[in-house]
């Protein structure tokens, strides 16, 4: 890949300009939240990479311009269909973990769909490949070992897409569950199985006068009467967005308590958020449910996809996030929905007691890393294949797995090397950018901080 040659000072100014576009309004509204976000990003090149999806897509534009292309949507393996599929938008090696699906099964797959949109399938693969390079570098793996890992990811993705495109039976391409997963994926699923709803509730709530309420502290913020009223009105709007299958017991949605919340992740700094405590599926106190309402953000991908039909498909960013997740994630959270609050789109979902993220901290053996990377390739392919003409949404009215399979088949030999080259090039750039960012931050050069 090729980028314009910039001095460290010029690259620093470019990073600041992208940050202003991506974070400017939110940073001005809540500088303290962004000081925390940026300190987390300063911890490592990978943490920086996680928090800079906007910079990544800006650089893809530059890469395409360097090839003489006019638009980011052009490039190898991209045609009218493969440049218009549901994508995760922020696919990196730590955006995988466990969840309880609508059928009560513990699944390991992609999570965190805040950046999901419609665009070229190769964007997800490139972003994941570069994250593998960053993890490999942090674990002191050589360049050849990193190349092998990215190749393993590419081959696993290719094989799973082909299997799905050619009508493989469900038992030939099973999801990652307690029965089918291995290694660190199985460890995560077992950890999730050991968790309980009672444990989650005990960490966030207390019993007062024979009823459960949110406990003070721990990131909870008491709401004034006017804000509480607005949140409850938004909750009423959310109920109208739930599938009929979710409304089997109306008492499940009786509100017990509402609080504001602080301390959310790198990608959500400065976004208002609230927790609501609900009755749940029975009168038993241990079956209470906590859901969150969070202001949805503009996905970085959308700034580089100019198709008005895609943008107009969504009512607002909350609607976009939910529709995208339902398309990409088979049997999604039954509490998943959207609403509006203060004129902004909101995402609503359960604070799940069964969510365990993939932890790379103890995955050090090269063989084990290779196994995990292969599984992530399969999970990525399964996600891309789920979101097509069978997902119930008209925005992508064709079989994505067949379109992707045909595009890769046109140049099988070039597929893995494309991702390997990108992983090394962008991994090196992200490491250099991380140091530039740390220098900008520590020297007070980020406006508003």
PLY file of the C-alpha trace (Angstrom):
ply
format ascii 1.0
element vertex 449
property float x
property float y
property float z
element edge 448
property int vertex1
property int vertex2
end_header
0.00 0.00 0.00
1.16 3.55 -0.61
0.55 6.78 1.27
1.61 10.35 0.60
5.00 10.97 2.21
4.49 13.23 5.21
6.83 14.55 7.87
6.07 13.72 11.49
4.72 17.25 11.93
2.48 16.96 8.87
1.18 13.58 9.96
0.46 14.99 13.41
-1.62 17.78 11.85
-3.46 15.21 9.73
-4.28 13.13 12.81
-5.57 16.23 14.61
-7.78 17.12 11.63
-9.31 13.62 11.56
-9.83 13.75 15.33
-11.65 17.07 14.99
-14.03 15.56 12.44
-14.61 12.39 14.43
-14.63 13.71 17.99
-14.85 17.51 17.84
-18.41 18.10 19.07
-18.34 15.37 21.70
-14.92 16.46 22.96
-16.12 20.05 23.36
-19.15 18.81 25.32
-17.18 16.52 27.66
-13.40 17.10 27.70
-12.95 15.04 30.86
-14.34 11.92 29.17
-11.89 12.36 26.32
-8.94 12.79 28.63
-9.77 9.34 29.99
-10.34 7.95 26.47
-7.05 9.34 25.17
-5.07 8.08 28.17
-6.44 4.61 27.47
-5.45 5.02 23.82
-1.97 6.13 24.85
-1.34 2.83 26.65
-0.34 0.90 23.51
-0.37 1.01 19.72
-3.24 -1.48 19.73
-5.31 0.65 22.12
-4.65 3.64 19.86
-5.73 1.61 16.83
-8.95 0.55 18.58
-9.92 4.17 19.15
-9.12 5.53 15.69
-11.45 3.90 13.17
-11.94 7.34 11.61
-8.22 7.66 10.95
-8.15 4.16 9.47
-10.82 4.97 6.87
-9.21 8.30 6.11
-6.03 6.39 5.33
-7.89 3.91 3.11
-8.92 6.90 1.01
-5.27 7.92 0.79
-4.26 4.38 -0.14
-6.82 4.31 -2.93
-5.68 7.71 -4.20
-2.12 6.39 -4.25
-3.25 3.61 -6.60
-4.90 6.17 -8.84
-8.40 5.21 -7.74
-11.04 7.87 -7.41
-13.06 6.41 -4.54
-12.38 4.21 -1.54
-15.11 1.81 -2.70
-12.97 0.71 -5.63
-10.11 -1.77 -5.34
-9.23 -5.47 -5.55
-12.15 -7.89 -5.04
-14.68 -5.04 -5.05
-17.52 -4.79 -7.51
-21.06 -3.42 -7.44
-22.12 -6.06 -4.91
-19.06 -6.74 -2.77
-18.63 -3.02 -2.14
-22.18 -2.88 -0.75
-22.53 -5.51 1.99
-23.23 -5.22 5.71
-19.89 -4.78 7.48
-18.89 -4.52 11.12
-16.96 -1.29 10.56
-14.53 -1.67 13.47
-13.39 -5.25 13.16
-10.26 -5.83 15.22
-9.01 -8.83 17.17
-10.54 -7.69 20.47
-14.06 -7.11 19.12
-14.99 -10.76 19.63
-16.61 -12.38 22.62
-19.57 -14.27 24.03
-23.27 -13.52 24.11
-26.49 -15.35 24.92
-28.57 -15.55 21.76
-32.35 -15.35 21.52
-32.54 -19.15 21.72
-30.67 -19.30 25.02
-27.40 -20.58 23.52
-24.03 -19.16 24.49
-22.30 -18.08 21.28
-18.79 -16.82 20.59
-18.66 -14.38 17.69
-18.19 -10.76 16.73
-19.56 -8.18 19.16
-19.86 -4.36 19.48
-21.73 -3.17 16.39
-21.56 0.60 17.04
-19.65 1.20 13.78
-21.63 -1.20 11.56
-22.71 0.04 8.14
-22.92 -1.00 4.50
-19.66 -0.93 2.53
-16.86 -3.02 0.99
-16.27 -6.38 2.67
-12.49 -5.95 2.35
-12.56 -3.04 4.81
-13.42 -5.43 7.66
-10.71 -7.85 6.57
-8.04 -5.16 6.30
-8.89 -3.71 9.70
-8.71 -7.16 11.31
-5.48 -8.04 9.48
-3.74 -4.89 10.72
-4.86 -5.67 14.27
-3.26 -9.12 13.98
0.00 -7.42 12.97
-0.18 -5.12 15.99
-0.86 -7.99 18.38
1.91 -10.05 16.80
4.38 -7.18 17.12
3.41 -6.63 20.79
4.08 -10.33 21.43
7.51 -10.05 19.73
6.60 -12.26 16.79
8.75 -11.95 13.67
7.48 -10.54 10.39
7.30 -14.01 8.84
5.23 -15.28 11.76
2.87 -12.31 11.41
2.58 -12.98 7.67
1.70 -16.59 8.42
-0.99 -15.55 10.93
-2.64 -13.15 8.50
-2.51 -15.83 5.82
-4.18 -18.29 8.20
-6.92 -15.74 8.85
-7.41 -15.13 5.10
-7.51 -18.84 4.25
-10.00 -19.61 7.04
-12.22 -16.75 5.90
-12.02 -17.88 2.29
-12.84 -21.51 3.11
-15.82 -20.61 5.29
-17.25 -18.15 2.73
-16.93 -20.78 0.02
-18.62 -23.41 2.18
-21.51 -21.08 2.95
-21.80 -19.95 -0.68
-22.01 -23.51 -1.97
-24.77 -24.55 0.41
-22.88 -26.37 3.14
-25.13 -27.99 5.71
-25.49 -26.27 9.07
-23.58 -29.04 10.86
-20.62 -28.44 8.52
-20.37 -24.74 9.49
-21.64 -24.68 13.10
-21.45 -21.55 15.28
-18.89 -21.45 18.07
-20.68 -22.88 21.09
-19.76 -24.88 24.19
-20.01 -27.99 22.01
-17.93 -26.83 19.04
-15.40 -24.21 20.22
-11.81 -25.00 21.21
-8.93 -23.31 23.01
-9.36 -19.69 24.19
-12.79 -19.45 22.53
-14.03 -22.38 24.61
-12.40 -20.83 27.70
-14.36 -17.62 27.10
-17.61 -19.55 26.68
-16.98 -21.51 29.87
-16.20 -18.28 31.73
-19.46 -16.84 30.43
-21.36 -19.93 31.55
-19.99 -19.54 35.06
-21.41 -16.03 35.30
-24.92 -15.43 36.64
-27.60 -12.82 36.42
-27.55 -12.64 40.21
-23.85 -11.79 40.14
-24.42 -8.93 37.71
-27.36 -7.59 39.72
-25.40 -7.86 42.96
-22.64 -5.67 41.47
-25.04 -2.92 40.36
-28.08 -3.00 42.65
-29.35 -3.51 46.18
-32.62 -4.55 47.85
-34.46 -1.72 49.60
-37.95 -2.18 51.09
-38.34 -5.57 49.45
-37.62 -4.20 45.98
-34.47 -4.03 43.89
-32.97 -0.59 43.13
-29.71 0.66 41.62
-26.97 1.12 44.21
-25.20 4.46 44.47
-21.63 4.81 43.23
-19.93 2.52 40.74
-20.51 4.93 37.88
-24.22 5.49 38.59
-25.50 9.05 38.42
-28.79 10.03 40.07
-31.17 11.78 37.66
-33.28 14.87 38.27
-37.02 14.55 37.73
-37.01 16.18 34.27
-34.25 13.92 32.93
-35.89 10.85 34.41
-39.16 11.75 32.67
-37.37 12.12 29.31
-35.60 8.79 29.71
-38.85 7.00 30.56
-40.56 8.60 27.55
-37.69 7.35 25.38
-38.14 3.89 26.94
-41.79 3.88 25.84
-40.64 4.61 22.30
-38.12 1.77 22.51
-40.84 -0.78 23.33
-42.44 -0.13 19.94
-39.25 -1.25 18.16
-39.04 -4.70 19.73
-40.00 -7.80 17.74
-43.36 -9.31 18.69
-41.54 -12.37 20.00
-39.91 -10.24 22.70
-43.24 -9.11 24.17
-44.42 -12.44 25.57
-44.82 -11.13 29.14
-45.79 -7.43 29.40
-44.75 -7.26 33.07
-41.16 -7.92 31.94
-40.95 -4.25 30.97
-42.10 -2.75 34.27
-39.51 -0.11 35.22
-38.10 -0.33 38.74
-35.33 2.28 38.61
-33.37 4.56 36.27
-29.87 6.05 36.59
-27.31 7.79 34.43
-24.03 6.00 33.88
-20.36 6.88 33.53
-17.21 4.97 32.74
-18.07 3.47 29.35
-15.48 2.32 26.82
-12.93 3.86 24.51
-15.37 4.18 21.63
-18.21 5.84 23.57
-16.52 8.73 25.37
-18.77 11.74 25.80
-21.97 9.94 24.77
-24.89 10.20 27.22
-25.98 6.84 28.62
-28.56 5.50 31.08
-29.35 2.22 32.83
-32.93 1.01 33.41
-33.82 -1.77 35.83
-36.76 -3.94 34.67
-38.91 -6.63 36.22
-37.67 -9.31 33.84
-39.21 -12.67 33.01
-40.66 -13.38 36.47
-41.46 -11.74 39.81
-38.33 -13.28 41.35
-35.80 -10.60 42.23
-32.91 -12.60 40.78
-34.53 -12.44 37.32
-34.53 -8.64 37.07
-32.96 -7.26 33.89
-30.75 -4.22 33.33
-30.86 -2.52 29.93
-28.92 0.52 28.77
-29.87 3.45 26.58
-26.84 4.98 24.85
-26.63 7.75 22.29
-25.49 6.14 19.06
-22.58 7.65 17.17
-21.96 8.42 13.52
-19.99 5.44 12.16
-16.59 6.27 10.72
-17.40 4.22 7.60
-20.35 6.43 6.71
-18.09 9.42 6.05
-16.53 7.47 3.19
-19.66 5.91 1.66
-21.52 8.53 -0.33
-24.48 6.41 -1.44
-27.53 8.43 -0.36
-29.78 5.35 -0.52
-27.80 3.78 2.31
-27.90 6.88 4.48
-31.61 7.45 3.87
-32.43 3.85 4.82
-31.89 4.65 8.51
-34.07 6.87 10.70
-31.09 7.83 12.87
-27.89 6.31 14.23
-29.69 4.27 16.88
-31.87 2.67 14.22
-28.79 2.10 12.05
-26.91 0.35 14.84
-29.77 -1.99 15.69
-30.71 -2.86 12.10
-27.05 -3.53 11.33
-26.59 -5.75 14.39
-29.76 -7.70 13.66
-28.49 -8.24 10.12
-24.96 -9.26 11.11
-25.69 -11.30 14.22
-27.90 -14.38 13.96
-30.46 -14.59 16.79
-29.49 -11.21 18.28
-30.27 -9.98 21.81
-34.09 -10.04 22.21
-33.87 -6.78 24.21
-32.16 -4.99 21.30
-34.04 -1.92 20.05
-33.78 1.81 19.41
-35.39 5.08 20.46
-34.83 8.85 20.47
-33.84 11.15 23.32
-33.30 14.90 22.99
-33.55 14.50 19.23
-30.69 11.99 19.02
-30.92 8.33 18.05
-30.31 5.87 20.88
-29.24 2.23 21.05
-31.01 0.08 23.64
-29.76 -3.37 24.70
-29.35 -5.59 27.73
-26.41 -5.26 30.07
-25.69 -8.94 29.63
-24.43 -11.08 32.50
-22.99 -13.51 29.96
-20.63 -11.23 28.03
-16.94 -12.21 28.09
-14.51 -10.62 25.64
-11.67 -12.54 24.03
-8.63 -11.89 26.22
-5.34 -11.86 24.31
-3.30 -11.33 27.47
-2.59 -15.03 28.03
-2.60 -16.17 24.38
1.14 -16.33 23.74
1.90 -19.71 22.19
2.24 -19.28 18.38
0.22 -22.43 17.73
-2.60 -21.24 19.97
-2.52 -17.79 18.38
-2.80 -19.43 14.95
-5.81 -21.47 16.09
-7.57 -18.38 17.40
-6.82 -16.36 14.27
-8.28 -19.13 12.10
-11.42 -19.15 14.21
-11.73 -15.38 13.86
-11.53 -15.80 10.09
-14.41 -18.28 10.21
-16.40 -16.01 12.53
-15.89 -13.04 10.18
-17.13 -15.06 7.20
-20.18 -16.25 9.14
-21.00 -12.66 10.07
-20.70 -11.41 6.48
-22.82 -14.30 5.21
-25.59 -13.72 7.76
-26.36 -10.22 6.48
-27.89 -10.62 3.04
-31.17 -11.24 1.27
-32.18 -13.65 4.05
-31.67 -11.15 6.89
-35.05 -9.48 6.43
-33.64 -6.14 5.32
-33.95 -4.84 1.74
-30.76 -2.79 1.73
-28.59 -5.75 0.67
-30.97 -7.76 -1.58
-28.54 -10.49 -2.68
-26.52 -13.38 -1.26
-23.38 -11.76 0.13
-21.51 -15.05 0.54
-22.02 -15.89 -3.13
-20.93 -12.43 -4.25
-17.81 -12.51 -2.05
-17.03 -16.09 -3.05
-17.16 -15.20 -6.75
-15.00 -12.10 -6.27
-12.27 -14.02 -4.43
-12.45 -16.90 -6.93
-11.44 -14.48 -9.69
-8.01 -14.11 -8.03
-7.48 -16.79 -5.40
-3.72 -16.40 -5.27
-3.77 -12.68 -4.61
-6.25 -12.68 -1.72
-4.04 -13.61 1.23
-1.01 -11.58 0.01
-3.24 -8.49 -0.26
-4.12 -8.75 3.43
-0.56 -9.64 4.46
0.86 -6.59 2.71
-1.76 -4.32 4.23
-1.26 -5.78 7.71
2.46 -5.05 7.73
2.15 -1.61 6.15
-0.69 -0.36 8.28
0.62 -2.01 11.43
3.85 -0.03 11.03
1.90 3.14 10.38
-0.30 2.62 13.45
2.77 2.13 15.65
4.30 5.35 14.36
0.98 7.18 14.68
0.66 6.00 18.28
3.95 7.65 19.20
2.93 10.82 17.35
-0.40 10.82 19.20
1.28 10.37 22.60
3.56 13.33 21.87
0.62 15.49 20.79
-1.39 14.56 23.86
1.34 14.91 26.47
2.43 18.25 25.04
-1.09 19.73 25.14
-1.52 19.97 21.38
-4.98 18.38 21.11
-7.45 21.30 20.97
-9.99 21.38 23.77
-7.92 19.34 26.20
0 1
1 2
2 3
3 4
4 5
5 6
6 7
7 8
8 9
9 10
10 11
11 12
12 13
13 14
14 15
15 16
16 17
17 18
18 19
19 20
20 21
21 22
22 23
23 24
24 25
25 26
26 27
27 28
28 29
29 30
30 31
31 32
32 33
33 34
34 35
35 36
36 37
37 38
38 39
39 40
40 41
41 42
42 43
43 44
44 45
45 46
46 47
47 48
48 49
49 50
50 51
51 52
52 53
53 54
54 55
55 56
56 57
57 58
58 59
59 60
60 61
61 62
62 63
63 64
64 65
65 66
66 67
67 68
68 69
69 70
70 71
71 72
72 73
73 74
74 75
75 76
76 77
77 78
78 79
79 80
80 81
81 82
82 83
83 84
84 85
85 86
86 87
87 88
88 89
89 90
90 91
91 92
92 93
93 94
94 95
95 96
96 97
97 98
98 99
99 100
100 101
101 102
102 103
103 104
104 105
105 106
106 107
107 108
108 109
109 110
110 111
111 112
112 113
113 114
114 115
115 116
116 117
117 118
118 119
119 120
120 121
121 122
122 123
123 124
124 125
125 126
126 127
127 128
128 129
129 130
130 131
131 132
132 133
133 134
134 135
135 136
136 137
137 138
138 139
139 140
140 141
141 142
142 143
143 144
144 145
145 146
146 147
147 148
148 149
149 150
150 151
151 152
152 153
153 154
154 155
155 156
156 157
157 158
158 159
159 160
160 161
161 162
162 163
163 164
164 165
165 166
166 167
167 168
168 169
169 170
170 171
171 172
172 173
173 174
174 175
175 176
176 177
177 178
178 179
179 180
180 181
181 182
182 183
183 184
184 185
185 186
186 187
187 188
188 189
189 190
190 191
191 192
192 193
193 194
194 195
195 196
196 197
197 198
198 199
199 200
200 201
201 202
202 203
203 204
204 205
205 206
206 207
207 208
208 209
209 210
210 211
211 212
212 213
213 214
214 215
215 216
216 217
217 218
218 219
219 220
220 221
221 222
222 223
223 224
224 225
225 226
226 227
227 228
228 229
229 230
230 231
231 232
232 233
233 234
234 235
235 236
236 237
237 238
238 239
239 240
240 241
241 242
242 243
243 244
244 245
245 246
246 247
247 248
248 249
249 250
250 251
251 252
252 253
253 254
254 255
255 256
256 257
257 258
258 259
259 260
260 261
261 262
262 263
263 264
264 265
265 266
266 267
267 268
268 269
269 270
270 271
271 272
272 273
273 274
274 275
275 276
276 277
277 278
278 279
279 280
280 281
281 282
282 283
283 284
284 285
285 286
286 287
287 288
288 289
289 290
290 291
291 292
292 293
293 294
294 295
295 296
296 297
297 298
298 299
299 300
300 301
301 302
302 303
303 304
304 305
305 306
306 307
307 308
308 309
309 310
310 311
311 312
312 313
313 314
314 315
315 316
316 317
317 318
318 319
319 320
320 321
321 322
322 323
323 324
324 325
325 326
326 327
327 328
328 329
329 330
330 331
331 332
332 333
333 334
334 335
335 336
336 337
337 338
338 339
339 340
340 341
341 342
342 343
343 344
344 345
345 346
346 347
347 348
348 349
349 350
350 351
351 352
352 353
353 354
354 355
355 356
356 357
357 358
358 359
359 360
360 361
361 362
362 363
363 364
364 365
365 366
366 367
367 368
368 369
369 370
370 371
371 372
372 373
373 374
374 375
375 376
376 377
377 378
378 379
379 380
380 381
381 382
382 383
383 384
384 385
385 386
386 387
387 388
388 389
389 390
390 391
391 392
392 393
393 394
394 395
395 396
396 397
397 398
398 399
399 400
400 401
401 402
402 403
403 404
404 405
405 406
406 407
407 408
408 409
409 410
410 411
411 412
412 413
413 414
414 415
415 416
416 417
417 418
418 419
419 420
420 421
421 422
422 423
423 424
424 425
425 426
426 427
427 428
428 429
429 430
430 431
431 432
432 433
433 434
434 435
435 436
436 437
437 438
438 439
439 440
440 441
441 442
442 443
443 444
444 445
445 446
446 447
447 448
